[in-house]
Amino acid sequence: MGINRKGIFFSIVSIFIVILFTATTELASEFSIKETEMDVTRTRVKIMNSLVNDMENIYFEKFIYIAAKNSFIGLSKYYYDNDFDNIEYDFRTILRRVIKEGIYDPNPSTYVNLTKVGCWNTEPCIKQEYTISGLQNNLESVYERLGVDIREFTITITDVRQENPWEIIIEADIEYDFKDSTNIASWKGSAHKKVKVSVIGLYAFDTLGNEDRITNEWIVDRPPYTEPSTVNKLGAIGVRGNGLCHPDFNKNGMNCSNDS
């Protein structure tokens, strides 16, 4: 009888130990899973923080540069295709919509979609995928695959000017609101960017009537100035200075300088 009681006692203790071990193992496993989930979440937030930081410090400027260069070349090619007789409005004003979506609409009677109209009757003057709208669509597609929702991403061109003959300066305000699709974090902010875009590759003219694509062989104007800046030539011609002349300009004994 005593032996049976001892056997029962040790059996109960054994069962209790097994239950305790199982419970402890399950708790440890659950804790480990939660720790792993937290590690994954922390890692994802770090990655997303890095991604948004790169957007602010690198890619916002690249967005503006690509869209601006694409638009400058396309719009100047459209003008060149018509011997620059179709310049109807201030470059700074119409550029906002041209950069955003490739639409040229200087007045109610003129509406040209430069992403569909071919220059020299060939390919479109402006590549739609390189407008701000096109780049935004591509970004949304990439971010969607990364599990990020773009609730707002607005680029507003605030200024277009030239401070030297070879570069156009673009300034833009950016507003953005990105949210992780799992709701673990969101990023909202604003930025102001200043981007310099080379005029090389644009189509232009000089006051002698030379028309061509700008290369590094074009000549910087000198006093007494004859040449408005490229920005002014592609809009309403205004103050002379910061302009370039075609290499053939000096063959006519005029005042464009050979100094660059």
Contacts in CASP RR format, 6 or more apart in sequence:
PFRMAT RR
TARGET T0000
AUTHOR 0000-0000-0000
METHOD contacts of the structure
MODEL  1
MGINRKGIFFSIVSIFIVILFTATTELASEFSIKETEMDVTRTRVKIMNS
LVNDMENIYFEKFIYIAAKNSFIGLSKYYYDNDFDNIEYDFRTILRRVIK
EGIYDPNPSTYVNLTKVGCWNTEPCIKQEYTISGLQNNLESVYERLGVDI
REFTITITDVRQENPWEIIIEADIEYDFKDSTNIASWKGSAHKKVKVSVI
GLYAFDTLGNEDRITNEWIVDRPPYTEPSTVNKLGAIGVRGNGLCHPDFN
KNGMNCSNDS
41 184 0 8 1.000
44 180 0 8 1.000
44 184 0 8 1.000
45 180 0 8 1.000
45 184 0 8 1.000
45 185 0 8 1.000
48 148 0 8 1.000
48 178 0 8 1.000
48 180 0 8 1.000
48 185 0 8 1.000
48 187 0 8 1.000
49 187 0 8 1.000
51 146 0 8 1.000
51 148 0 8 1.000
52 178 0 8 1.000
52 187 0 8 1.000
55 176 0 8 1.000
56 191 0 8 1.000
60 155 0 8 1.000
60 174 0 8 1.000
60 191 0 8 1.000
60 193 0 8 1.000
61 193 0 8 1.000
61 195 0 8 1.000
63 132 0 8 1.000
63 135 0 8 1.000
63 155 0 8 1.000
64 155 0 8 1.000
64 170 0 8 1.000
64 172 0 8 1.000
64 193 0 8 1.000
64 195 0 8 1.000
65 170 0 8 1.000
65 195 0 8 1.000
65 197 0 8 1.000
66 130 0 8 1.000
66 135 0 8 1.000
67 99 0 8 1.000
67 100 0 8 1.000
67 130 0 8 1.000
67 131 0 8 1.000
67 132 0 8 1.000
67 135 0 8 1.000
67 155 0 8 1.000
68 99 0 8 1.000
68 168 0 8 1.000
68 170 0 8 1.000
68 195 0 8 1.000
68 197 0 8 1.000
69 197 0 8 1.000
69 198 0 8 1.000
70 126 0 8 1.000
70 127 0 8 1.000
70 130 0 8 1.000
70 131 0 8 1.000
71 95 0 8 1.000
71 98 0 8 1.000
71 99 0 8 1.000
71 102 0 8 1.000
71 126 0 8 1.000
71 131 0 8 1.000
72 168 0 8 1.000
72 197 0 8 1.000
72 199 0 8 1.000
72 202 0 8 1.000
72 234 0 8 1.000
73 126 0 8 1.000
73 201 0 8 1.000
73 202 0 8 1.000
73 203 0 8 1.000
74 114 0 8 1.000
74 119 0 8 1.000
74 125 0 8 1.000
74 126 0 8 1.000
75 94 0 8 1.000
75 95 0 8 1.000
75 98 0 8 1.000
75 104 0 8 1.000
75 114 0 8 1.000
75 125 0 8 1.000
75 126 0 8 1.000
75 234 0 8 1.000
76 202 0 8 1.000
76 203 0 8 1.000
76 204 0 8 1.000
76 234 0 8 1.000
77 119 0 8 1.000
77 125 0 8 1.000
77 203 0 8 1.000
78 86 0 8 1.000
78 104 0 8 1.000
78 112 0 8 1.000
78 114 0 8 1.000
78 117 0 8 1.000
78 119 0 8 1.000
78 125 0 8 1.000
79 86 0 8 1.000
79 87 0 8 1.000
79 203 0 8 1.000
79 234 0 8 1.000
80 119 0 8 1.000
80 203 0 8 1.000
80 211 0 8 1.000
81 119 0 8 1.000
81 120 0 8 1.000
81 125 0 8 1.000
83 211 0 8 1.000
84 205 0 8 1.000
84 211 0 8 1.000
87 234 0 8 1.000
87 235 0 8 1.000
87 236 0 8 1.000
88 106 0 8 1.000
88 107 0 8 1.000
88 110 0 8 1.000
89 106 0 8 1.000
89 107 0 8 1.000
89 235 0 8 1.000
89 236 0 8 1.000
90 235 0 8 1.000
90 236 0 8 1.000
91 160 0 8 1.000
91 231 0 8 1.000
91 232 0 8 1.000
91 234 0 8 1.000
91 235 0 8 1.000
91 236 0 8 1.000
92 159 0 8 1.000
92 160 0 8 1.000
92 161 0 8 1.000
92 231 0 8 1.000
92 235 0 8 1.000
93 106 0 8 1.000
94 104 0 8 1.000
94 105 0 8 1.000
94 106 0 8 1.000
95 157 0 8 1.000
95 160 0 8 1.000
96 156 0 8 1.000
96 157 0 8 1.000
97 103 0 8 1.000
97 104 0 8 1.000
97 105 0 8 1.000
98 104 0 8 1.000
98 114 0 8 1.000
98 126 0 8 1.000
99 131 0 8 1.000
99 132 0 8 1.000
99 157 0 8 1.000
100 131 0 8 1.000
100 132 0 8 1.000
100 133 0 8 1.000
100 155 0 8 1.000
100 157 0 8 1.000
101 115 0 8 1.000
101 131 0 8 1.000
101 132 0 8 1.000
101 133 0 8 1.000
102 113 0 8 1.000
102 114 0 8 1.000
102 115 0 8 1.000
102 126 0 8 1.000
102 128 0 8 1.000
102 131 0 8 1.000
103 111 0 8 1.000
103 112 0 8 1.000
103 113 0 8 1.000
103 114 0 8 1.000
104 110 0 8 1.000
104 111 0 8 1.000
104 112 0 8 1.000
104 113 0 8 1.000
104 114 0 8 1.000
105 111 0 8 1.000
105 112 0 8 1.000
114 124 0 8 1.000
114 125 0 8 1.000
114 126 0 8 1.000
115 124 0 8 1.000
115 125 0 8 1.000
115 126 0 8 1.000
115 127 0 8 1.000
115 128 0 8 1.000
115 131 0 8 1.000
116 124 0 8 1.000
117 124 0 8 1.000
117 125 0 8 1.000
118 124 0 8 1.000
118 125 0 8 1.000
119 125 0 8 1.000
128 134 0 8 1.000
129 135 0 8 1.000
129 138 0 8 1.000
132 155 0 8 1.000
136 150 0 8 1.000
136 153 0 8 1.000
139 150 0 8 1.000
139 153 0 8 1.000
140 150 0 8 1.000
140 153 0 8 1.000
143 149 0 8 1.000
143 150 0 8 1.000
143 178 0 8 1.000
147 180 0 8 1.000
147 181 0 8 1.000
147 182 0 8 1.000
148 178 0 8 1.000
148 179 0 8 1.000
148 180 0 8 1.000
148 181 0 8 1.000
149 178 0 8 1.000
149 179 0 8 1.000
149 180 0 8 1.000
149 181 0 8 1.000
150 176 0 8 1.000
150 177 0 8 1.000
150 178 0 8 1.000
151 177 0 8 1.000
151 178 0 8 1.000
151 179 0 8 1.000
152 175 0 8 1.000
152 176 0 8 1.000
152 177 0 8 1.000
152 188 0 8 1.000
153 174 0 8 1.000
153 175 0 8 1.000
153 176 0 8 1.000
153 177 0 8 1.000
153 178 0 8 1.000
154 174 0 8 1.000
154 175 0 8 1.000
154 176 0 8 1.000
155 172 0 8 1.000
155 173 0 8 1.000
155 174 0 8 1.000
156 172 0 8 1.000
156 173 0 8 1.000
156 174 0 8 1.000
156 175 0 8 1.000
157 170 0 8 1.000
157 171 0 8 1.000
157 172 0 8 1.000
158 171 0 8 1.000
158 172 0 8 1.000
158 173 0 8 1.000
158 192 0 8 1.000
159 169 0 8 1.000
159 170 0 8 1.000
159 171 0 8 1.000
160 168 0 8 1.000
160 169 0 8 1.000
160 170 0 8 1.000
160 171 0 8 1.000
160 231 0 8 1.000
161 168 0 8 1.000
161 169 0 8 1.000
161 231 0 8 1.000
162 168 0 8 1.000
162 169 0 8 1.000
162 229 0 8 1.000
162 230 0 8 1.000
162 231 0 8 1.000
162 232 0 8 1.000
162 242 0 8 1.000
163 169 0 8 1.000
163 242 0 8 1.000
164 242 0 8 1.000
165 199 0 8 1.000
165 220 0 8 1.000
165 221 0 8 1.000
165 229 0 8 1.000
165 230 0 8 1.000
165 241 0 8 1.000
165 242 0 8 1.000
165 243 0 8 1.000
165 244 0 8 1.000
166 198 0 8 1.000
166 199 0 8 1.000
166 200 0 8 1.000
166 244 0 8 1.000
167 196 0 8 1.000
167 197 0 8 1.000
167 198 0 8 1.000
167 199 0 8 1.000
168 196 0 8 1.000
168 197 0 8 1.000
168 198 0 8 1.000
168 199 0 8 1.000
168 230 0 8 1.000
168 231 0 8 1.000
169 194 0 8 1.000
169 195 0 8 1.000
169 196 0 8 1.000
169 197 0 8 1.000
170 194 0 8 1.000
170 195 0 8 1.000
170 196 0 8 1.000
170 197 0 8 1.000
171 192 0 8 1.000
171 193 0 8 1.000
171 194 0 8 1.000
171 195 0 8 1.000
172 192 0 8 1.000
172 193 0 8 1.000
172 195 0 8 1.000
173 190 0 8 1.000
173 191 0 8 1.000
173 192 0 8 1.000
174 190 0 8 1.000
174 191 0 8 1.000
174 192 0 8 1.000
174 193 0 8 1.000
175 189 0 8 1.000
175 190 0 8 1.000
176 187 0 8 1.000
176 188 0 8 1.000
176 189 0 8 1.000
176 190 0 8 1.000
176 191 0 8 1.000
177 186 0 8 1.000
177 187 0 8 1.000
177 188 0 8 1.000
177 189 0 8 1.000
178 186 0 8 1.000
178 187 0 8 1.000
178 188 0 8 1.000
179 185 0 8 1.000
179 186 0 8 1.000
179 187 0 8 1.000
180 186 0 8 1.000
199 214 0 8 1.000
199 230 0 8 1.000
199 244 0 8 1.000
200 214 0 8 1.000
200 215 0 8 1.000
200 216 0 8 1.000
201 213 0 8 1.000
201 214 0 8 1.000
201 215 0 8 1.000
202 213 0 8 1.000
202 214 0 8 1.000
202 230 0 8 1.000
202 234 0 8 1.000
203 211 0 8 1.000
203 212 0 8 1.000
203 213 0 8 1.000
203 214 0 8 1.000
204 211 0 8 1.000
204 212 0 8 1.000
204 213 0 8 1.000
204 214 0 8 1.000
204 230 0 8 1.000
204 233 0 8 1.000
204 234 0 8 1.000
204 244 0 8 1.000
205 211 0 8 1.000
205 212 0 8 1.000
205 233 0 8 1.000
205 246 0 8 1.000
206 226 0 8 1.000
206 227 0 8 1.000
206 244 0 8 1.000
206 245 0 8 1.000
206 246 0 8 1.000
206 249 0 8 1.000
206 256 0 8 1.000
207 226 0 8 1.000
207 227 0 8 1.000
208 245 0 8 1.000
208 246 0 8 1.000
208 248 0 8 1.000
208 249 0 8 1.000
208 252 0 8 1.000
208 254 0 8 1.000
209 246 0 8 1.000
210 245 0 8 1.000
210 246 0 8 1.000
210 248 0 8 1.000
210 249 0 8 1.000
211 246 0 8 1.000
212 246 0 8 1.000
214 230 0 8 1.000
214 244 0 8 1.000
216 260 0 8 1.000
217 247 0 8 1.000
218 244 0 8 1.000
218 245 0 8 1.000
218 246 0 8 1.000
218 247 0 8 1.000
219 244 0 8 1.000
219 245 0 8 1.000
219 246 0 8 1.000
219 247 0 8 1.000
219 249 0 8 1.000
219 250 0 8 1.000
219 256 0 8 1.000
219 257 0 8 1.000
219 258 0 8 1.000
219 260 0 8 1.000
220 243 0 8 1.000
220 244 0 8 1.000
220 245 0 8 1.000
220 256 0 8 1.000
220 257 0 8 1.000
220 259 0 8 1.000
220 260 0 8 1.000
221 227 0 8 1.000
221 240 0 8 1.000
221 241 0 8 1.000
221 242 0 8 1.000
221 243 0 8 1.000
221 244 0 8 1.000
221 245 0 8 1.000
221 255 0 8 1.000
221 256 0 8 1.000
221 257 0 8 1.000
222 255 0 8 1.000
222 256 0 8 1.000
222 257 0 8 1.000
222 259 0 8 1.000
223 255 0 8 1.000
224 255 0 8 1.000
225 240 0 8 1.000
225 241 0 8 1.000
225 243 0 8 1.000
226 240 0 8 1.000
226 245 0 8 1.000
226 254 0 8 1.000
226 255 0 8 1.000
226 256 0 8 1.000
227 233 0 8 1.000
227 240 0 8 1.000
227 241 0 8 1.000
227 242 0 8 1.000
227 243 0 8 1.000
227 244 0 8 1.000
227 245 0 8 1.000
227 256 0 8 1.000
228 237 0 8 1.000
228 238 0 8 1.000
228 239 0 8 1.000
228 240 0 8 1.000
228 241 0 8 1.000
228 242 0 8 1.000
228 243 0 8 1.000
229 241 0 8 1.000
229 242 0 8 1.000
229 243 0 8 1.000
230 243 0 8 1.000
230 244 0 8 1.000
232 238 0 8 1.000
232 239 0 8 1.000
233 243 0 8 1.000
245 254 0 8 1.000
245 256 0 8 1.000
249 256 0 8 1.000
250 256 0 8 1.000
250 258 0 8 1.000
END
